[in-house]
Amino acid sequence: MTVPSSLRQRSPLIVAVGVVVALIAGFVSFASVWVDVLWYDQAGFTSVLFTQWIALGIIGVSAFFLMAVPLWLSLNIAYRTRPLTVRLSEGAERYRLAVEPIRKLIMHVGPLVVGAFAGIAASSNWPIVVQWLNKTPFGQTDPQFGLDVSFYVYDLPMYQFALGQVEGALLVSLLAGAAAGFIYGGVRISATREVIISKPFRAQIAILGSLYVLVQAANLWIFQYNTLVTPSEGFLASGAGFTEATATIPGHQILAGIAVLVALFFVVTAFIGRWRLPILGGSMLIVASIVIGGVYPWIVQRFQVDPSARTLEAQYIQRNIDGTRAGFGLDKVNEVVYDATTTAEPGALRADAETTAHIRIIDPGLVSDAFAQLEQFRQYYRFPAHLDVDRYLIDGTMQDTVLALRELDLSGQSSTSWYNDHVVYTHGYGIVAAFGNERNTDGQPTFLESGIPVSGALGTYEPRIYFGESSPPYSIVGAQGADGSLELDYPSASSESEAGNAKYTFEGDGGPKLDNIFTRLIYAMNFQSEQLLLSDAITDDSQILYDRHPLVRVNKVAPYLTLDNDPYPAVVDGRIVWIVDGYTTSNNYPYSTSVDISTAILDTYTAGSTVPSGPANYMRNSVKATVDAYDGTVTIYAWDETDPVLSTWAKVFPDTLQPASEMSADLLAHIRYPSDLFKVQREVLGSYHVTDPGTFYSSEDTWVTPNDPVSTPENPTLQPPYYLTMQMPGAEKPAFSLYSTFIPQATGENSRNVLYGYLSANSDPGPDYGKLTLLTLPKQTTIPGPGQVQAQFDSDATVSQQLNLLRQGQTEVIPGNLLTLPVGGGLLYVQPVYVRSTGETSYPLLRKILVSFGDSIAFEDTLPEALDTLFGGNAGVDPGTPETPTDPVTPNENVSPELQAALEDARQALFDRAAAYKANDLVAAAEADKKLQAALQKAYELSR
């Protein structure tokens, strides 16, 4: 047959196009890999990337050969030992004719393809393998088998993974060999319906069958250890209970022995050719599995354990309690019986003066708009919706602060283009911080650091923010144009369009250099932008910054960590750094109940997990990491050097961890107890504060975190833990702490929003860092919970009247976070109340303070006033800095007597209005308000 000339002419073109497409696809794949190499090389963590690649490669290649070689042998042995003189059945012959044209492809290429899939699937399990190879003993043993905990954390997952790989390879080889034997006559059915198996094929199938059953024996034996890290048949959420210890574990040991015996029967069959033994043995194993592995444990559970579970399960419940508390670091909780009073006596807060002085009245969840209106300056800057809480030494006094970075927001530009987005607008500028316990006379936050250029109490530091939570996907920095610097540093002109804004050129080492055409091509393909090749703004001095979120950077250099969802900024040693908490986790700690981290951390401030997290029954805050906001430098500190899981990963990735002793004093001053770990611990402690097995079994004292009282009833969210400086009962001094409350678990009409527990974590570096203190409150005394206190606020007649006055006009009242403090021998509640007008550029202003102690409440303009009112006129606290105008010492000589008189009238009207509100005399308050407006109008006219 002659090939048409048109096809002959087209063939080279088709081949050429195919080659070009293949080269482009290959280069695109190479580009994505090389981008990672450049990133890790610049960050100084190439060993992390190469270690992962080596682990992936070795495990993938091993799994490839483990699957491909047995499969290739099985297919080839079945074919080469096929009987050549027998007549195939009609069905087998039909299959043989269909397979024969592609037989070599199936026999030689098929194992390679299957092996490749197996290798790719297995390589994702590289963390299991590298941890097993570098395992560190825990120095703790399980109560059932007496094995070191490391066996369950490292060995057990490795054995299960390895057995799964071997089992899969044997099963595929067995099925493929059986199919080849049937097609080529190794097994056939005679005319008399007799199954005839050739000797070579019999030996092949019998040996493969024997090996497969041996693997099942190993699985059965391993299963007994798995009972310590999985839910029991009975009451336990995790760990072997009475049924497992007395029936399931011995039963699987027996089944493993039977499986070994069945494997021997297959070996015998390979030599003598009798299939009766393995068939009977296999049937016996199946029946035994049903009876010993299923029916018998069910009988024990149903008829022995269930009727007497409280007593029979007691020792195993105790194991679960001890294991869970140890797994989540709750075995050293300092439990204090707090006999809280509900009577607000005069002077009750005198002993807690330091705590009350630090009570935070600025709500970090409400003042973002105030920060934006007062400190944003341009629409291309932004503040996060929820600000961070930290503490700084100001004038010799440690002050709780509410702060945020002024980050870049490209969506706020008036004119967008590739040049503006990636060359001009490259970084945010400065930190904005306010006192947590102060406001000004207008209800605005009192800033201790603000402005552009930045100024305030935090000293001199590098204010530029190239790496943050809202940084652009990538920016080109480091180069200068013909007219000088290209980057906008900060606005110094009166409008965005005016010239004169400050310019800047990045001076650090924050990203790979674009100093050759090849690198620019790589990044042009990676970011799908031809401008990276064509723009004249890119020179040999240019750097490309990407992967700029602090969580992304830490995750890339420490892939074994579960990261806290709330990185927070701090000024440390003249730099702004992001502080990131990292956790080592495992779901294989014996007798520890598993918790879904991504669910446990949800509350008003955290609507979802921003980083991957899953179930765990072991969790440690083993790492503190920092990310420099200017050049992106990542530093990882081994915070918990006693953690065996971290020690294991330190062997896998040597030279990537710095000892905690290398942390500067300035950095240590801003370390805090991580919120995600605290949320997980409070969820666990809701049940596992109970250490008596009988009480635990009856679930008669289960606690839960209360719903946030300011969340909507239609969509309630848990109250978040709050950071603030306070002195816990029994402590020697105040400490920056994280706290949460507990109420009893109940539903429906039995639901009671009363306090049963109060948990705090010490966040100050030192010997008490991480100390958990649990206050248990007397159940015979009703201590109102957050929901009950909020209901009291909302239903109080005096409060309601004053709130209605605040709502007059186009304003809305917004309740702030409801804080709970153990002071005065009881529990003090403090809630700031904000007012916001409905105008387009409005923001919440702090106007009033609600306080509660026992059944008493007060509602005043300032916290000292509210506390004095609550505690009989004298709370025993220092009023601190006044938040309302005070009398001038001497009148201004330039003020006319008429204007002075008008101002005095306004001052008196203010006092009269405040007194009327205190007396609940709304008519007098309205009259005083009219006098105030008239006095102010007269003063305004006289001052013109």
Number of C-alpha atoms within 10 A of each C-alpha: 3 4 7 8 9 8 11 10 10 11 12 11 12 12 11 12 12 12 12 12 12 12 12 12 12 11 15 15 12 12 19 15 13 17 16 14 17 16 21 21 15 16 19 14 19 17 17 19 20 13 14 19 14 12 19 21 16 15 21 24 19 17 24 25 19 19 29 26 16 20 28 23 16 26 25 17 17 26 20 11 17 22 19 11 7 11 13 21 16 9 10 20 16 12 15 18 12 11 15 12 10 10 15 12 12 16 19 16 14 17 23 19 15 16 26 19 15 23 25 17 14 21 22 13 17 19 19 17 21 20 21 20 15 16 22 21 17 15 10 11 15 18 14 15 10 9 14 16 19 23 22 21 26 25 18 19 19 21 17 15 16 15 17 16 18 16 20 16 24 23 18 17 24 23 16 18 27 20 18 26 29 24 25 24 28 26 23 21 14 12 8 6 8 9 10 13 17 17 18 18 26 24 20 21 24 25 20 23 22 25 21 21 24 21 21 20 24 19 18 23 20 19 18 19 20 20 21 26 22 21 19 19 20 19 19 22 18 28 28 32 31 25 23 22 18 13 20 25 23 16 23 23 18 18 23 25 17 20 26 18 20 26 27 21 23 30 21 19 21 22 12 12 17 14 16 12 16 22 14 13 20 20 13 16 20 15 12 18 20 12 14 20 21 14 13 17 20 19 13 17 21 14 10 14 20 14 11 11 17 18 14 16 23 18 14 23 28 17 24 26 26 17 25 25 25 19 25 26 18 20 15 11 18 13 15 15 12 18 15 20 19 20 15 23 17 18 16 20 24 17 14 21 18 17 23 25 18 21 20 28 25 29 26 22 17 21 25 22 21 18 25 19 14 14 19 21 15 17 15 18 22 25 23 18 14 18 19 21 24 22 23 20 12 13 8 7 9 13 22 24 25 27 29 25 27 27 25 27 21 22 13 13 17 10 9 13 10 12 15 17 20 22 21 21 24 28 30 27 23 23 26 25 27 23 24 25 20 24 23 15 14 11 18 21 25 17 22 17 18 22 16 16 12 17 16 13 14 19 10 13 16 15 22 24 25 28 30 28 19 19 22 22 13 17 24 28 33 25 21 18 13 7 6 11 18 24 24 18 21 20 19 15 12 10 11 15 9 10 11 12 16 13 15 20 16 23 11 13 16 25 27 20 21 23 14 10 12 11 19 20 18 22 21 17 17 16 14 11 13 13 15 24 18 11 11 9 18 23 18 12 13 20 22 21 25 20 18 24 22 25 26 15 21 22 17 17 22 22 15 17 22 22 28 21 21 19 21 24 24 27 21 19 14 14 17 23 28 26 24 23 31 28 23 20 25 19 20 25 29 33 34 29 28 24 19 13 21 18 16 20 25 19 20 17 17 16 11 12 17 13 14 12 16 15 16 21 26 26 23 20 26 22 27 24 24 27 26 23 30 23 21 27 21 19 17 23 21 24 22 17 14 11 18 18 27 26 21 20 22 15 16 20 19 12 11 19 19 16 13 16 11 10 16 11 12 14 17 15 18 20 21 25 21 22 21 24 23 23 22 21 21 27 18 22 22 19 18 22 22 18 15 13 20 17 13 20 18 10 13 13 16 20 25 20 22 23 20 20 22 18 14 10 10 6 6 15 20 19 22 22 23 17 25 26 26 27 22 23 18 9 10 8 12 18 20 25 24 23 25 22 25 26 25 22 19 13 8 6 6 9 11 17 21 22 26 23 25 23 23 25 26 26 24 21 18 10 8 12 17 22 18 24 21 23 23 19 22 16 11 7 14 18 24 23 25 25 20 16 25 20 12 17 20 13 11 12 12 17 19 13 14 17 18 12 13 18 15 11 9 10 16 17 19 16 20 23 23 23 24 22 21 19 24 26 18 19 22 21 21 26 24 25 24 24 21 18 17 12 9 6 10 14 22 21 25 29 20 22 23 25 24 26 27 19 13 15 23 22 25 22 18 21 28 23 17 22 31 20 20 23 23 13 14 18 24 21 20 13 16 10 9 13 17 12 9 8 9 7 6 6 9 9 8 7 12 12 10 13 18 17 15 21 18 15 18 23 17 16 22 17 12 19 23 18 15 18 18 16 12 16 12 16 12 17 21 15 14 22 18 14 19 23 13 16 22 18 13 18 20 13 10 14 10 5
